[in-house]
């Protein structure tokens, strides 16, 4: 994973986790790698308001990450 992807994953995870009004996120077709998807999972789990997240069309979405 490149430094840019690590930074992207970190910032997205923090944004999802900290944002108290975030209800829906659409990251479809944004070319997220499997490593980035795994980095996002803790932020998604900790979010108290997120009701849906769309990630279809990304190469990192596999049977393991569903």
Buried (B, 14 or more C-beta within 10 A) or exposed (E): EEEEBEEBBBEBBEBBBEBEEBEEBEBEEEEBBBEBBBBBEEBBEEBEEBEEBEBEEBEBBEEEBE
